[in-house]
Amino acid sequence: MGFFDFLTEEIAIDLGTANTLIIHNDKVVVDSPSIVAMDRVSNKIIAVGQEANQMQGKTHENIKTIRPLKDGVIADFNASEQMISLFIKNIPSLKKRFFTPSLRMVICIPSGITEVEMRAVRESAERVNGKEVYLIHEPMAAAIGIGIDIMQPKGNMIVDIGGGTTEIAVIALSGIVCDKSVKIAGDVFTNDIIYYMRTQHNLYIGERTAERVKISIGSATEELENPPEDMSVQGRDLLTGKPKEILISYREIHKALDKSIIRIEDSVMETLAQTPPELAADIYNTGVYLAGGGSMLRGLDKRLSQKTELPIFIAEDPLRAVVRGTGTVLKNIERYKSVLIK
């Protein structure tokens, strides 16, 4: 094998519903929205990532934008394969290569994924020249990325709120003791905002605008210590059909998101209820760790803390916690053999 080592490149991929991140040589080399723009006539991909994201909601009939992943799993096999392939080709150090190297990959997947969905991820990876493909569960990767020593006989609870799924898991001795994967996460929050605007203000807004509202003034509680300023939102008036602008506050967004957040709270409580008593005692001392983009919602940590009566910690750079963990596993594959699904 030694002689051919230079022909093999190692990459770690966090294949997310909202964003795809790739680590190569310990650096995040790709951090792009998981979206592709396709020409309907020729079925060729015109743009991928950030460029395709800017086209979303603004295309004419010959171009369609596709999000190949839904709820954390591959929904459009062909588009996802081309997307992964283009992302890998865009890695700066691989661009200069004369031929495509074979790849050793670690890819993270949601913990509630089925066998069929797992095979879809694996086959996608093999088609883009993946010679050795390892899979790892998302909460496990998040725990490693946060810096928890998962080998210890000690319970840790992770809540990873991504774009498509929220993964809740209790981890001890390099294994997941109990877990819950719910399809309520960032995308559902965005849809809640669109629905609220339609029903309360007769304003029809697009996905990108709703996403921007969520990031700018999204809140999980009504009482924030330093609340964001009101935001003006533009869309189409459903009564007159004219473009219209309104001002909204973070309190309204809290109302819009409330139902979905209650369901995440309930899932956390259910997982705590299934936890063995010895591990529950550990969690009482260590608290709960939040990762993923959804954990950046203002006041969410406070709200979960009130509900569970446990200390809640948000990972530093929560968006990259999962891919950092996947990268760590890639570097020490022998050490983490037990957590990988081969």
N, C-alpha and C positions, 0 to 999 in steps of 0.2 A: 504493500500500500504506500510505503514511504515515498517512492519516486513520484507517484501520482498525486501526492498531497497538494502540490501547488496548483493542481487542476480543480481542486475542490474548494469552494467558498462556503463560509458558514453565515447563515442569516437567521435572525429571529423575527417572526412576524406576529403582530397583534392585529388580527383580521377583524376589525370592528364594524358594526352596522353604520356608525357615523364616520369614523376615521380609521384609516389603515396606517399603522406605524411599522417601520422596518429598522432593525438595528444590524449594522455590519461593522466589524472591527471596533466594537464597544461604542459606536456613535449612532445616534438616531439619524439615518440618512434619508428616510422618507416619512413625512407626517402630512398626509393629505386626506381630504374627504373621500369616503368610499363611494364614488359616483362616476359614471361614464356617460359621455354623450355619443350617440350613435346615429349614423345616417340610415334612415329607414329604407332607402332605395338599394344601396350597395351593402348594407349591414356592416359597414366598416366603422371602426371607432374614430371619432374626430378629436375628442379631447377626454382627458381623464384627470381626476383629482380636482385641484383648485379651479382650473380652467373650466372644467365641466360644471363645477358648482356654481360658477357665475352665470352659466347659461340656464340654470334651473328656473323653470317658470317663465322663461322668456323665449322659448323656442318656437319655430314655425313647424308646419306639419311634416317637413322632411327630416327634422331632427328630433330625436327623443332622448331625454335624460333618464338613465336607469340607475337605481340603487340596487346593486346585485345581491346585497345582503339584507335580510329582513329578520328581525328578532334574533340577531346574532348568528344566523345560519345562512348558508348559500341558497338564495331563492332563484337566481338566474345563473345556471351553470356556465354557459358560454361567456356571458359578460364578465362574470367574476374571474374566470380563467384569464381572459384577455387583460383585465384590470391588473391582476397580480403580475402577469407577465410584463406589462408596461412599467409598473412600479419597479420591478427588479431591474429592467433594462435601464431605468433612469438613475440607478445607484451610481454616483460619480466614478468610483474606482472600477466598476464593472464595465462602464461605457468604453473605457480605453482598451478593454481586452479584445484580442483578435477573434476569438471564438467564445461561445457561451460556456462558462465553467459548469461542472455539475455541482449541485448545491446540497449542503447538509442543512436542514431546516428544523426549527422548533416553532410550531404554530399554536397559539392558544385558542381554545374553544369554550363555549358556555358549558356549565356543569350539567345542565338539563338536556343536553343534546342527545339525539337518538343515533343508533348504529348507522342508519342510512345517511343521516346528515354528516356523520363523522367521515363516512366513506367519500362523500362529495368533496369535503375539504381535502382529504388525502389525495384523491384523484386529481383535483385541481393542482395541487402542489407537485405531483409527479409529472404532470404534463408540462410544467414550466421547468423541467430538468431537475426536479428534486430527487436525488438518488437515495438519501436517507431522510425520511420524514418522521419527526416525532411530534406528538400532540400533548398539550398540557392543559389542564382545566384552568379557566380564568381566575377563580378565587385563589387558587394555589399560586399562580404566577403573580397575582397582586400581593399576596402575603410575602413572597420572596422579594418583590420589588420594594415593598415598604421597609424591608430589612428585618423581618421576623425570622427567628431561627425555627424553621418548621420541623426540624428533626427532634426537638425537645419533647418530653412527655408532659406537655403543658398546653392547655386549650387557648386558642386565639380565635376571635370572631372577626370575619371580614365581610363588609357590605360593599360590593362593587357595582355602582350605578352607571351603566354605560349608555349607549344610544338605543339599543334594542331590548336588552334584558338587564334586570337587576339580579345579581348573583349574591346570595347570602350563604356563608359557609362557616362551620366551626372546624378548625384544623388542629390536629395533634398528631405527633409521631409520623410526619410526612404523609398523612392521609386525611381525607375529608370524612369527618365523623357524621355530621348531618348537614344537609344543604337544601336550599330551595332556590329555584330559578323562576323568576316571574317576568312576564313580558310587559312590564311597566317600567319605562325608563325615559331617557331624553326625548325620544320620538313621540311618546305618548304625551309628555308635557307640552311639546310643540303643538300637537293636535288639539290639546285642551285649550290652548291660547286661541287658536283659530276658531274653535267652536264658541268660546266665550265672546269673542269679538262679533261673531255673527249674531248670536242670540241677544247680547246685551246692547250692542251699539249699531246693529245692522250694517256692520262693516266687514267686507270680505277681504281678507289679507292672505298673502301667499306664505308658503313654508319658510322661505328665507327671512321674510319680515318677522314672522312669529319666532323664529330662532333668535333673531337679533333682540327682540323684546325680552325673550327668556334670559338671554345672557346679560342684557343691560339692566333690567329691573325685576328679574324673576326673584320671588321670595317664598319661603315655606312658612313664614310666620307673619303676623300682622304687626308685631312690635319689633322693629329693628333698631339697634343702637345708632348706627349712622346710615339712615335710609338713602337710597339713590333718588335722584331728582326725577320728576315726572318726565315722561317721554312722549314725543309726538309720533303718531303712527299713521301712515298713509295707506289707503286701499281703495276699494270700490264700494260706493254706497249701494246697498241692495235694494233700496226703495226707488232712488232716482236713476241709478246707473252711472252717476257722475263720480269722478275721483274725489276723495274726501280725506280730511285729516282730523284726527281727534287727539286729545291729551289723555294719557292714562297714568295711573300711579301704581306703585308696587303692591298696594293693598288689593287692587283689582286682580292683579296676577296671582296673588296668594289665593283669592277666591277661586280663580280658574283652575289652579293646580291642586286645590285642597283634597278632592276625592282621590286623585291618584296617589298623593303622598300618604293618605290614610291607608291605602292598600299596601304601600311599601312598609309602613309601620306595622301593619298586621302581620305581614310576612316575617318581619324581624322577630316579632313576638312569638309567632308559631315556631320558628327555628329555635329560639331560646327555650321554648316549652319542650322541644324534643331532645335538648342537650342533656347528656348524662350528668348526674349531680357533681361528680369530681371536676368535670370540665366547666360546669356552670360556676363552681367556686373560683376556678382560675379566671374566668371571664369577669367575674365580679371585681377581681383585683386588677386585671389588665385593661378592661374596657373594650370598646368596639372600634375597629379601624374602618374608615371610609375611603374608598378609592373610586376612580372613574370620573368622567366629566360631570355627571349628575350630582356628585358630592359637593360641587362648587356652588350649588344653589344656596343663596343667602338664608341663614337661619335654620338650615336643615339639621345641622349637627345639634343645635340647641333643642330643636323640636324632638329629635330622636332621643336625646338625653332625658328630656322630661318624660317621654313615654316609657323608656326602659329603666330609668333611674340608674343609668350607668354612665361612666365618663366616655365621651365620644372623641376620637382623634381623626383629623383629616390628614391623609398622606401628603407629604410635600410633593408638588407637581402631580396631582392625582390623575391627570390625563395620561401621564406616561408611566404610572406605577406598574401596570400590567406588562408593558413592553420591556421595562427595565428588568422585571422579574424573569421574563422569557429570555432576555439577553444573558442574565446571570446563569440560568439553567444551561444555555447553549455553551457557555464557557466551561462549565463544570458538569458535562453530561454524565460522567461516571458517578459523581457524587449524588446527582439527583435522579439516577436511573429509576428509583422506585416511584417517583411521581409522574414519570412520562408514560404515555400510552403509545406503545410501538405498534 
